[in-house]
Amino acid sequence: MKHPWKNTRENRVVLTAAAIAAALSLTAFSSPGHLTLSLPDTAKTDIVTGGGSVSVKSAFSVPQAGIERKEVPVTYAPAASEYDNKAVANVTDVLNLRAEPSLEGRVLGKCYRGAGGTVLEKKDGWTKIRSGGLEGWLKNDYLVFGQDIKPLAKELGLFTARVTTQTLHVRETPSTDAAIIGLAAADDYYPVLEESDGWIRVQLSSDTSGYISSQYAKVSLTPGKAVSMEAEQAALKTAESKEKKKEEEKPKYVINASSDEIYLMAACVMMESGSRSYDGQLAVASVIVNRVKSGRWGNSITDVIYADGQFPGATSGLLDKYLAKGPSSDALKAAKAALSGSNNIGDYLFFQSAKRADYNSYASYTVVDGNCFYKK
């Protein structure tokens, strides 16, 4: 009997076949003189050698062990946040919107406190945004982005509720049984003061708020819009021409006021007394001047208007609407007149809607066109 591993022609073939199987990382089953390999379908079969045969079978010609098919869960990317690709000016006064990412770039417009827009590009510490029909660059040092906008938006009241039905009742309290105090039209929008239990409290005017059903309104982040230089200057020039000022004459104001602050002050006057007479607008403007003089709320028009709790519309987002569309010529006229020394309310620092005034609690007061101006 020959030794099974004697160097014979037959065993040389077996060893060679085994080597092939090992090289291909395949499973080989052998018996004396016979080797079975599992190879792909393309392999030849039944290779016969001198003293034995090598039977090569296709890997797909024999039944394979069953493989359980498992469903792989599909994970979808989260929906884009409303804060994505947004930038908001985090300043106490105004931020210049420039044509180029440089402090030497031409000023295209102004972003007041809480204004911002959609991010278009970032470069060398600057961000290009689209806002209020303008596209320009803002310095990153004075901006917040993405999720960092959320706390600032809550602080400044940058959320608005847009009506999604044809008409919607505005109610005095959050109940369908409450008195109706107004109607909101389709696509109209209001600053959001709070949300709870299917209701949204919105600011209707400087001294009036009400509730609308959240089922028929959509709340979204709405930064203020950039104001173009042309719009600001045109509004100021119109006021000057109506006051018949000489172009070369510079007004002498009783307090310091830049053109930006005059525009801001006029927008605030418009917000507080837009539908009232010129006397009513002058009275509100006089309160702002009186407060700057007093120093109790700061030493500038900007400080006074944005002082905590003094002009609610300034921090709820209502003022942004008036800054974006521009104050009326009468409001600008009243603001400049008050800055020049005109005053129809004396030294009063406070005012309230006449219908909400608590006259018995005031040391003295006067009523001008629907507002009560008083001393505590």
Steps between C-alpha positions, in 0.01 A plus 500: 500500500627837411542768769215755457744789484756327278607725217290341234339656196156438648575667830677790330170575330309480829745735670481740211121504515510555876737789447257649250220476755713664769610777267140576412395482868254226410392190693654171377372153585736216405503125507772273373542577132205743493470872578184707488524880476230765507573762235294762321265406217761588242737222618541181294380175661620141532871539433647145473866431584712188471421292812197695619265777411438850626130580488451875494144602576348842456435688826154575368424147382440366850241619749631768735406561859193723528578870569235694687417825329488790741349843444755775562336802662528818294604807693395831350690822561315733738293776343689824451459738794349841442820638653720342232666742259379800702694785658367768738661824612577494872560872553364774724459753222560434128735293284613615157424276201791545257558430132833325568634299798704793630459797732578713197213346302215726388207500745190362326267504799453452872402204715334620816494291818366152420510545123656234280439265211612201296871417487639501145875483558769526768846646454781627723285577805209640298165355394298591194123496559177570314260719697227750413577484127869571565808280476811605687769415753482517881789456742484165683596658834149647524300201372355178639441192286297178496375371836674790677224722358230330709564666841550839335181454298306432819654802671428736210166354394601390150226238466189581300171318448367501143131428446443196277123526456284764331394676820574419862345630822728675746367440850547676831598180683611152378152352461245461222247648745704817551404836354619571145716813493600490134532307177826386340510465123674231293880542489491778757768460766550612858781490758468200732495570874444143621366155401308253715234228470409559137490880523739775399498843665588762241558873514240686296619853575730676742254456788275213390553125488268208432486124443472303176468125450834335420309262270458780247832679534864420439770631733839568347822689560473843335805723547458868426588611148795708396409859412666642189692825522284637220178432693635653818636809330188547287279491809718754677515730198124487454451610859748780457333627184156499664640697789644740240849472638786642301732229372804664651338562836586248769232454767596583857364231725450513875655153526756320284343306213654336195305444179466132596350593837258747342377225270469259794317760710254579220429129451427470875270804485321340203463174692354672808276755327499428127127556450481807721540869421824693481444621859473139616823413322681805642390397850657154465817651352514743793491207747805348328690830521398545865626152584838559335533824696414323825769234456289240683489267197834587345654799330399444139187454290599138434541429873160649581307320226650158575491538879352192663122520537459858376395460136378136476480516121873568481583161652207299363586557133220749426745788456681304227194529275514880520875509451466283189219693331618840624327756724260757353609853422283627787670265747842621381383858525378444858827330598713784365273762653531339843878479458501871412318591822128481416306339783124474566503288820743676731740278695287183510698176465221242479196439284223245463201450272224726634259205514740306725621789716462487880443871556463476878854367537668790315642808670402701189417425139388632163324323215614558141317329216421168670810469721530603862835655599566509872723528806508227763 
